[in-house]
Amino acid sequence: MAQVWFLASIWVGLALIAVLLAIKLRISTALSEIIVGTVAQLVIGATIGATFLGAQQPWITFLAGAGAIVLTFLAGAELDPEVITSRWKETAIIGLAGFFAPFLGCAAIARYLLHWPTRPSWLVGVALSTTSVAVVYAVMLELGLNHTSFGKTILAACFVNDLGTVIALGLIFAPFTLRTAIFVIISIIVFAILPWLTPRFFRRYSNRVSELEAKYLLFLLFGMGGLAAWAESEAVLPAYLIGMVLAGTVGKDHVLIRRLRTLTFGLLTPFYFIRAGSFVSIPALLSAPLTFIILFLAKSLTKFIGVFPTTKIYRYGKEEGIYTTLLMSTGLTFGTISALFGLSHGIIDQAQYSYIVATVIASAVVPTMIGNAFFLPRHLLPTMSESEREPEVVGSSTTL
């Protein structure tokens, strides 16, 4: 048991280092954690051993997965139903453009430029079509843009984008089975009942020291996540949908959201982001960097070709349009999930997996750093005083 505690202290220590670096470098903490995970795995692997960091240990995998699930739920809960209703065409068009352009473009580049076989090429298209709700939401939260219609529109467009990714992954690679049908039917029933059941349940049993609301939500998220995994889908998908259907109730309970953020950002998401960074093999990339560069440029350029023109349709300013495009160029959760799906099902090999994951993680870091440094629409940032900001936003605002 001592080994577990020592390993936990190392991971939390890396998370602390990431926060300090984020403050120093003025970048998002989530992105700093990814970078720290990559460097830590490289250094520790070269000096002590590749398995010392323990990224594949079940308890670390669980904490990282829980972080992804709860963070994705929070992102869904931040969606404003009124914004979605009033801007459904805008979010749908931007989201679908952000999916189809890289999906088709990256698949074509992998097939005809890199000369990968057909199935791995389609897998590349799926993995690089994603946008990272986790990264975008973390950035929105740190900037305070999650309270603005601009930020909520981006999050809604990200959802449409990733929904396209999940559907494509299922239609192309995952056969529709009886388990899939059971998952879909149960999900529809649960999503229909939750908006009615949750506020009534909270009114009767909430405001207790036992944190009943948090336990209720975690029960739903883990239960539906387990059902999704059993049906060979992904646990983060029902989490996002649960957040969406509860946005009008849970999303407006600022005290509950703040407590969930404390749990998520204080404990869970560092394991998720650091673990994601630890999967990048620097030696593998250095041995054949051209493939990584081609895939990264393919994802970035096709996202720009797809998203930026659609922002002009809705009269975004140059800053807002480029910033939206850069944030939607990010990738992490569904990209790594798609790559791991391809590896575990024999669609891609280990080398192809490394290139895809490295590209996905690079896309989580580079576009966001460029966007925050050069194209951040500062005139849209909330003008709250420091005393009015939520504690976690104040603490993170210096990392931008």
N, C-alpha and C positions, 0 to 999 in steps of 0.2 A: 504493500500500500504506500510505503514511503516513496517509491519510484513515481507513482501517480501524482503525489503532491509536488514533488520536485519538478516533474514535467509540466504540471499545471502552472507552477511559479514561473517557469521559463516562458510559457506562452503568454501569460499575463505581463511578464517583463517585456516581451517583444511588443505587446500592445501599448505599454507605457512609452517605450522608445518611439513607436510609431506616432503617438500623440505629440511628443516633444518635437519630433522631426516635422510633423505637419504644422505646428506652430512656427517653427523656425523657417520652413520653406514656404509657408503660406499656401498650402494645398489642402485638399480634403483629407480628413483622417482616414476614411475608407481607402483612398488611393495610397496613402502612406503605409497602411497596413499591408496592402498587396505587395508593395515594393520591399518592405521589411521582410515579409515571408519569403520572397524570392531570394534576397540576399542571405537571409538566415539559413535557408536550406543549402545554398551554395557553400557558405563558409563552414557550417556544421558538417555537411556531407564531405567536404574536403579534409577536415581536421579530425572528426570523431567517427563519422559514419552516416550513410544516407538515411538510415532508419532511426537515428537518435531523436530527431524532432517528433517522431511518432504521429505524422499526419494521417496515417491509415489506421490508427488505433480506434476501436469502436466508440469509446467515450468521446474522443475528439471529433470523430465523424458525426456523432449525434449532436454535440453542441454546435458544430458548424451548420449542420442541417437545420437544427432548431432556429439558429440565427437567421438563416435564409428564409425559413417559413414565416417567422414572426415579423421580420423586416418587410417581407413582401405583403403580409397582411396589413401592416401599418401603412404601406404605400397605397394599398387599395382603399383603406379607411379614410385616407386624406383626399380621395377624389370627391369633388363636390357634385352631388346629383344635379344641381341647377346648372353648373357649368357644362356637364356632359349633355344635358337636355338641350341647352341653348346653343352648344357648339358641336353637336354630334357629327355634322358633316365635316367640319374642320378637323376634328380629332380622327375621324375615320379615314379621310383622304390622306392626311399626313402619316398616320400609322400604317396604312396599306402601302403607300409609296415607300415608306421606310423599310417595309418587309420585301416587297416584290423586286425592287431594284437590286439590292445585294443578293437576294436569293437566286435570281436568274443570272446576274452578272458574275458572282463569285463561282457559281457552279460551272459557268462557261469558261472562266479563266482557269479553274482547276482542271477541266477536261481538255481544253485545246491549247493552253499555254504550258501548264505543268505536266500534261499528259497522264493525269491520274485516271484510273478506270471510272466507269460511269457511276456506279453506286457510291464510291468515295467522293466523287465530284458533287453529287446531289447532297451528300452529307455535309460537305463544306458549305454549300449554299444555304442549307438549313442552319448550321451552327453560326455562320457569319451574318445571317439576316437579323439576328436578335438585337435587341437593345436592353441595357441592364436597368431594370426597375430598381434594383437594390442600390446601385451606384447613383442613379439619377435622384432617387428619393433621398439618399444620404446627403447629396449636394444641395438639393432643394431645402432640406431641413436646416442645414448649416447656414445657408444664405437667408433663410426666412421666406423664400419664394414659394414654399408649400402653402402659404396663406394667400397667395395671389392667384388671380384667374389665369395668368400667364403660366405659372408653375403647374397649376392643376391641369391645364390643357396639355402641357408636355407629358405629365404623368398618364393622362388618359390616352394620348397617342402612343405612348410606350406600351400600354396594355394592349391596344389593338395590334401593334407590331408583334408583340410576343405571342398573342393569341394566334396570329397567322403562322408563326414558327411552330407552335405546338401542334396545330392542325396539320401542317406540312409534314412534320416528323411522324405523326400518326398515320397519315394517309400513304406516305411513301414507304415507310420502313416497318411500322408496327401493325400487325394484322388485327383487324377488328374481331374480337373474340367475345364469348359470353361474359367474361369478366369485365370487358370494356362496357358492354351493354348495362350490366349491373351497376357499374360505377356511374355511368351517365344518368341512369334512372334515379339512383339514390341521391346524386348531386342535385338534380332538379328538384326533388322533394325537399331536401335540406335547405337549398337556397330560397325556396318559396316560403318555407316555414320560419326561417330565422328572423326576417324583419318584423314578423308578428310576435314571435315568442320572446326574443331577446329583451326588448324594452319592458315587457310585462314581468319577466323573470328578474330583471335588475331592479325594477321598482319595488318588488316584494322582498328581495333578499340582499340588496346592495348596501354599501357603506358600512361594512363590517371589517374588523381588524384582520380577519382570515383571508382578505383579498379574494372573495368569492368570484368577482367579475373576471379576474385574471385567470383563475382556474377554469372557469367556464369556457373562456375563449381558447385557452391552451388545449382543453379537452376536444373542442371542435376542430382546431387546427391539426392536432396530432392524429385524431381519428380519421378525418378526411384525407390527411396526408398518407396515412397507412393504407387507406382504401385505394387511393390513387396509385401508390407503389404496387399494391397487389394486382391492379389492373394494368400494370406496365405503363402507367402514365407517370407524371411527376408531381411530387408533393407540394411544390410551390404554386401550382396552378389553382387548386381549390382554395389555397390560402389567399391568393389575390382576389378571387371571386367572392370569398366570404367577407373580405375587407370591403369590397365594393357594395355588396348588398347591405352591409351594416354601416355604411358611411353616413347615413342619415341619423343613426342612433349613437353607436360607439364613437364614430368619428367626431361627434360634437361634444363628447364627454372629455374635456381637456384634462381633467385630473387623472382619469383612467389612462388616456393616451400617454400622459407624462410618465406614469408609473411603468407602463409597458416599454416606453423608450429607455427608461433607466435600466430595466432588465436587459433589453436588447442591445443597446450600445455599450452598456457597462460590462456585460459578460459574454453575450452570445456572438455578436457580429465580429468582434476581433478574431475569434476562432474561424469564422467563415472566410473573412478576407485574407488573413494570414495563411490559412490552409490553401486557398486558391493560388496565392502567390508561390507557395512552396512547390507546386506542381510544375513550375516552369524549369526546364532543364537548360541552363545557360550553355554548357558544353555542346549539347545537341544543336542549339541554335547557331553557335559559333562555327560548327563544322559545316553547315550549309545554310548560311544566312539569307541567300537569295530567295529561297522558297518562302521564308517568313516575311521578308520585305514585300514580295509580290502579293501574298495573301493580305497583309496589313493594308497595302495601298489599294488593293481591290475592294476590301470592305469599306475603307474610308471614302474612296472616290464614288463607289456606287451608292453609298448612303447620301453623299452630297448631291449626286445627280438625281436621286429620288426625292429627297426631303426639301432641299433648298428652294427649287422652283415652286413647290406647293405652298411654302410659306409666303411667297410673293403673291400667290392667288388671293390670300387673305390679308394682304397689305401689311405684312410684318416689315418693320424697319430692317435695315441691313444688319445691325447689331443683333436684333432679336432673331432674325432669320438664321444667321450663321450660328448663333449660340444654340438655338433649337436643333439645328442640324448636327452640331458637334455633340450635344448631349445624347441625341438619338443614334449617334455613331458608336456609343459605348456598348460594351457587351460584357457579360460575366456569367450570371446564373444559368440562363437557358443555353448559352453558348457552350459552357463547360459540360452541362448536362447532356446536350446533344452529342458532343464529342465523346463523352464517356459511354453513352448509349451505343455509338458506332463502334467503339473499341470492344465493349463487352459482347456485342453481337457479331463481331468479326467483319464488320463493314470496312473499317480502316485498321491499319497496323499501328504499332507503337510510335514509329517515326511520324506518321501522318497525324496521329493524335497529339504529339508534342507540338507540331507546327500550328495546329488548329488552336490548341489551348493557349499557346504563347501569343498568337494573334488576338485571341479573345481578350486575354488579360492586358495586352498592350493597348487594345482599344478601350479598356476601362480606364487607363491612365492618361494616355496622350491627348485624346480629344478634350477631356475635361480640364486638364491643365492648360491647354491652349485657350479653351473657351473662357475659363475664369481669369486668365492673365490678360487676354486681348479683346475679347468680345462680350464680356459680361455687361448686360444692360442695367447699369447701376441706377438708372432713373426708375426702374421697376422695383428696386429693393424696398422693403418696408422701412418706414421712417420712424419706427418706434424708438423711444429712448432706451438706454441700457437697462433701466429699472423695469421697463415694461416687457422686455424680452423674456422668453422662457429660459430657465437656467442652462439647458443644454445648448441652446442657440447662442447665448452669450459666451459660453465656454468655447464654442467651436468657431465663432465668428472671426477669430484671429488666424484661423488656418486657411483662409481663402486666398 
